[in-house]
């Protein structure tokens, strides 16, 4: 059980660092978007690669922080049944959700995106826009980052659920435990 608790702490810590780091891209995205708007409407000019840049920054950010969002419970859930459920029922729902839906979904995304990403790398694919940014293959590779961070957080969720079902949630620090109803 100690090993499961350590696994939850390590994966959750990794996703927290990645999530908090890549969340700063939202500031960069706002600055680049603001610059593009100012250029377009005040100076009647446009730099095409900058238009690509804020869309790409959004893609990098979204894919990299997905595991952190799962860690923070920021994803969509039907709370009618889940929120008032007892702790062990929540743990069972999460465990089943990870095993039956989340990890298979990650596998499907991985298996369908691999060829797509490898093709992009072979072509050293860039923007479809003339004068746009090079290196689209790097952005497409972040699909795999998405799969890794979400899969890892799913494993951490499953491990946490097992700890709860075994009555050993006390092995986890308070910030990694289930929130009680009303928190």
C-alpha positions as a Markdown table, in Angstrom:
| # | Residue | x | y | z |
|---|---|---|---|---|
| 1 | Unk | 0.0 | 0.0 | 0.0 |
| 2 | Unk | 2.9 | 2.3 | 0.7 |
| 3 | Unk | 4.1 | 1.8 | -2.9 |
| 4 | Unk | 0.6 | 2.8 | -4.3 |
| 5 | Unk | 0.7 | 5.9 | -2.1 |
| 6 | Unk | 4.2 | 6.8 | -3.3 |
| 7 | Unk | 3.0 | 6.2 | -6.9 |
| 8 | Unk | 0.1 | 8.6 | -6.4 |
| 9 | Unk | 2.4 | 11.3 | -4.9 |
| 10 | Unk | 5.0 | 11.0 | -7.6 |
| 11 | Unk | 2.6 | 11.1 | -10.6 |
| 12 | Unk | 0.5 | 13.8 | -9.1 |
| 13 | Unk | 3.6 | 15.9 | -8.3 |
| 14 | Unk | 4.9 | 15.4 | -11.8 |
| 15 | Unk | 1.5 | 16.5 | -13.3 |
| 16 | Unk | 1.4 | 19.5 | -10.9 |
| 17 | Unk | 4.8 | 20.7 | -12.1 |
| 18 | Unk | 4.0 | 20.2 | -15.7 |
| 19 | Unk | 0.5 | 21.8 | -15.4 |
| 20 | Unk | 1.7 | 24.8 | -13.4 |
| 21 | Unk | 4.6 | 25.3 | -15.8 |
| 22 | Unk | 2.6 | 25.0 | -19.0 |
| 23 | Unk | -0.3 | 27.1 | -17.6 |
| 24 | Unk | 2.0 | 30.1 | -18.0 |
| 25 | Unk | 1.6 | 29.7 | -21.8 |
| 26 | Unk | -1.8 | 31.2 | -21.4 |
| 27 | Unk | -0.1 | 34.5 | -20.6 |
| 28 | Unk | 2.1 | 34.2 | -23.6 |
| 29 | Unk | -1.0 | 33.4 | -25.7 |
| 30 | Unk | -2.8 | 36.5 | -24.6 |
| 31 | Unk | 0.3 | 38.7 | -25.3 |
| 32 | Unk | 0.8 | 37.2 | -28.8 |
| 33 | Unk | -2.9 | 37.5 | -29.6 |
| 34 | Unk | -3.0 | 41.1 | -28.3 |
| 35 | Unk | 0.0 | 41.9 | -30.5 |
| 36 | Unk | -1.6 | 40.4 | -33.6 |
| 37 | Unk | -4.8 | 42.5 | -33.0 |
| 38 | Unk | -2.8 | 45.7 | -32.4 |
| 39 | Unk | -0.8 | 45.1 | -35.6 |
| 40 | Unk | -3.9 | 44.4 | -37.6 |
| 41 | Unk | -6.2 | 47.2 | -36.5 |
| 42 | Unk | -3.8 | 49.9 | -35.6 |
| 43 | Unk | -0.9 | 49.4 | -38.1 |
| 44 | Unk | -2.8 | 47.6 | -40.9 |
| 45 | Unk | -0.2 | 44.9 | -41.0 |
| 46 | Unk | -0.1 | 41.2 | -40.1 |
| 47 | Unk | 2.7 | 38.8 | -39.4 |
| 48 | Unk | 1.3 | 35.4 | -40.4 |
| 49 | Unk | 3.6 | 33.3 | -38.2 |
| 50 | Unk | 2.4 | 35.2 | -35.1 |
| 51 | Unk | -1.2 | 34.2 | -36.0 |
| 52 | Unk | -0.1 | 30.6 | -36.1 |
| 53 | Unk | 1.8 | 31.1 | -32.8 |
| 54 | Unk | -1.0 | 31.8 | -30.5 |
| 55 | Unk | -3.1 | 28.9 | -31.9 |
| 56 | Unk | 0.0 | 26.7 | -31.4 |
| 57 | Unk | 0.6 | 27.9 | -27.9 |
| 58 | Unk | -3.0 | 27.0 | -27.1 |
| 59 | Unk | -2.4 | 23.5 | -28.5 |
| 60 | Unk | 0.8 | 23.1 | -26.4 |
| 61 | Unk | -0.9 | 24.3 | -23.3 |
| 62 | Unk | -4.1 | 22.3 | -23.7 |
| 63 | Unk | -2.3 | 19.0 | -24.3 |
| 64 | Unk | 0.3 | 19.5 | -21.6 |
| 65 | Unk | -2.0 | 20.5 | -18.8 |
| 66 | Unk | -4.7 | 17.8 | -19.3 |
| 67 | Unk | -3.2 | 15.6 | -16.7 |
| 68 | Unk | -3.1 | 18.5 | -14.2 |
| 69 | Unk | -6.7 | 19.2 | -14.9 |
| 70 | Unk | -7.5 | 15.6 | -14.2 |
| 71 | Unk | -5.5 | 15.8 | -10.9 |
| 72 | Unk | -7.4 | 18.9 | -9.9 |
| 73 | Unk | -10.8 | 17.4 | -10.8 |
| 74 | Unk | -11.4 | 20.2 | -13.3 |
| 75 | Unk | -12.9 | 17.9 | -15.9 |
| 76 | Unk | -16.6 | 17.5 | -16.7 |
| 77 | Unk | -18.5 | 15.0 | -14.5 |
| 78 | Unk | -22.1 | 14.2 | -13.9 |
| 79 | Unk | -22.2 | 15.3 | -10.3 |
| 80 | Unk | -25.8 | 14.4 | -9.6 |
| 81 | Unk | -24.7 | 10.9 | -8.6 |
| 82 | Unk | -21.0 | 11.4 | -7.8 |
| 83 | Unk | -20.9 | 14.4 | -5.5 |
| 84 | Unk | -23.2 | 13.1 | -2.7 |
| 85 | Unk | -21.8 | 9.5 | -3.0 |
| 86 | Unk | -20.0 | 8.0 | -0.1 |
| 87 | Unk | -16.2 | 7.9 | -0.3 |
| 88 | Unk | -15.9 | 4.2 | -1.3 |
| 89 | Unk | -18.5 | 4.5 | -4.0 |
| 90 | Unk | -16.6 | 7.5 | -5.5 |
| 91 | Unk | -13.4 | 5.4 | -5.4 |
| 92 | Unk | -15.2 | 2.5 | -7.1 |
| 93 | Unk | -16.7 | 4.8 | -9.8 |
| 94 | Unk | -13.2 | 6.4 | -10.4 |
| 95 | Unk | -11.5 | 3.0 | -10.6 |
| 96 | Unk | -14.1 | 1.7 | -13.1 |
| 97 | Unk | -14.0 | 4.9 | -15.1 |
| 98 | Unk | -10.2 | 4.8 | -15.4 |
| 99 | Unk | -10.0 | 1.1 | -16.3 |
| 100 | Unk | -13.0 | 1.0 | -18.6 |
| 101 | Unk | -12.9 | 4.4 | -20.2 |
| 102 | Unk | -9.9 | 6.6 | -19.5 |
| 103 | Unk | -7.0 | 4.2 | -20.2 |
| 104 | Unk | -8.7 | 2.6 | -23.3 |
| 105 | Unk | -9.4 | 6.2 | -24.6 |
| 106 | Unk | -5.7 | 7.0 | -24.1 |
| 107 | Unk | -4.7 | 3.9 | -26.0 |
| 108 | Unk | -7.0 | 4.7 | -28.9 |
| 109 | Unk | -5.7 | 8.3 | -29.1 |
| 110 | Unk | -2.1 | 6.9 | -29.0 |
| 111 | Unk | -2.6 | 4.2 | -31.6 |
| 112 | Unk | -4.5 | 6.4 | -34.0 |
| 113 | Unk | -2.2 | 9.4 | -33.6 |
| 114 | Unk | 1.2 | 7.6 | -33.9 |
| 115 | Unk | 1.1 | 7.3 | -37.7 |
| 116 | Unk | -0.2 | 10.8 | -38.0 |
| 117 | Unk | 2.6 | 12.2 | -35.9 |
| 118 | Unk | 5.3 | 10.1 | -37.6 |
| 119 | Unk | 4.2 | 11.2 | -41.0 |
| 120 | Unk | 4.4 | 14.8 | -39.8 |
| 121 | Unk | 8.0 | 14.2 | -38.6 |
| 122 | Unk | 9.0 | 12.5 | -41.9 |
| 123 | Unk | 7.7 | 15.5 | -43.8 |
| 124 | Unk | 9.1 | 18.0 | -41.3 |
| 125 | Unk | 5.6 | 19.5 | -41.6 |
| 126 | Unk | 5.1 | 23.2 | -41.1 |
| 127 | Unk | 2.1 | 25.5 | -41.2 |
| 128 | Unk | -0.3 | 25.2 | -44.1 |
| 129 | Unk | -0.3 | 29.0 | -44.3 |
| 130 | Unk | 2.3 | 30.5 | -46.6 |
| 131 | Unk | 4.7 | 32.4 | -44.3 |
| 132 | Unk | 3.4 | 30.5 | -41.3 |
| 133 | Unk | 5.4 | 28.8 | -38.6 |
| 134 | Unk | 7.7 | 25.8 | -39.3 |
| 135 | Unk | 7.7 | 22.8 | -36.9 |
| 136 | Unk | 4.1 | 21.7 | -36.9 |
| 137 | Unk | 5.4 | 18.2 | -36.2 |
| 138 | Unk | 6.5 | 19.4 | -32.8 |
| 139 | Unk | 3.0 | 20.6 | -32.0 |
| 140 | Unk | 1.5 | 17.3 | -33.2 |
| 141 | Unk | 3.9 | 15.4 | -31.0 |
| 142 | Unk | 2.2 | 17.0 | -28.0 |
| 143 | Unk | -0.7 | 14.6 | -28.7 |
| 144 | Unk | 1.6 | 12.0 | -27.2 |
| 145 | Unk | 2.4 | 14.3 | -24.2 |
| 146 | Unk | -1.4 | 14.5 | -23.7 |
| 147 | Unk | -1.7 | 10.6 | -23.7 |
| 148 | Unk | 1.2 | 10.2 | -21.3 |
| 149 | Unk | 0.1 | 12.8 | -18.7 |
| 150 | Unk | -3.5 | 11.8 | -18.8 |
| 151 | Unk | -2.6 | 8.0 | -18.6 |
| 152 | Unk | -0.3 | 8.6 | -15.7 |
| 153 | Unk | -2.9 | 10.6 | -13.8 |
| 154 | Unk | -5.4 | 7.9 | -14.6 |
| 155 | Unk | -3.0 | 5.4 | -13.0 |
| 156 | Unk | -2.7 | 7.7 | -10.0 |
| 157 | Unk | -6.5 | 7.9 | -9.7 |
| 158 | Unk | -6.8 | 4.1 | -9.9 |
| 159 | Unk | -4.1 | 3.8 | -7.2 |
| 160 | Unk | -5.8 | 6.3 | -5.0 |
| 161 | Unk | -9.1 | 4.5 | -5.5 |
| 162 | Unk | -7.5 | 1.2 | -4.4 |
| 163 | Unk | -6.1 | 2.9 | -1.3 |
| 164 | Unk | -9.6 | 4.2 | -0.4 |
| 165 | Unk | -11.2 | 0.8 | -1.0 |
| 166 | Unk | -8.6 | -0.8 | 1.2 |
| 167 | Unk | -9.2 | 1.8 | 3.9 |
| 168 | Unk | -5.7 | 3.3 | 3.6 |
| 169 | Unk | -6.4 | 6.8 | 2.2 |
| 170 | Unk | -4.6 | 8.0 | 5.3 |
| 171 | Unk | -1.3 | 7.2 | 3.5 |
| 172 | Unk | -2.0 | 10.1 | 1.1 |
| 173 | Unk | -1.3 | 13.8 | 1.9 |
| 174 | Unk | -4.6 | 15.7 | 2.4 |
| 175 | Unk | -4.4 | 17.5 | -0.9 |
| 176 | Unk | -4.4 | 14.2 | -2.8 |
| 177 | Unk | -7.4 | 12.7 | -0.9 |
| 178 | Unk | -11.0 | 12.8 | -2.0 |
| 179 | Unk | -12.8 | 16.0 | -1.3 |
| 180 | Unk | -15.7 | 15.6 | 1.0 |
| 181 | Unk | -19.2 | 16.7 | 0.0 |
| 182 | Unk | -19.3 | 20.5 | 0.2 |
| 183 | Unk | -15.6 | 21.2 | -0.4 |
